[in-house]
């Protein structure tokens, strides 16, 4: 059964991360993903929108799928966290993409729960957090 990492490990991840790809980031300012992404930018993170319906969001070029991330990353850049704002039925495919891309960390937002996919991510060596809000966790750090 999947269990989230301890709070100190989550804090270490959030302090070390620089770039966060946000799957399901909406251009609609009223959507939770938009507010979280904007707040993450204020914390100093670079966000990369992953949304097939957008060219850019919050001043950052969007990609349609995770496998397009290299197109917007510089040669020395990498994605530190993939943050997911999609329904649980999409998580298994996202985990497959993260494994293929060797993403170091996967964050499934509040209400995004897929035990089997989260366990598969952990087995592949991906630091995984599920059913927690990345913004709330980061805001709690001092």
Helices and strands as residue ranges (DSSP letters): H 7-16, E 19-23, H 32-42, E 46-50, E 56-57, E 60-61, G 66-71, E 81-84, G 88-90, H 91-101, E 105-108, H 115-123, E 127-130, H 134-139
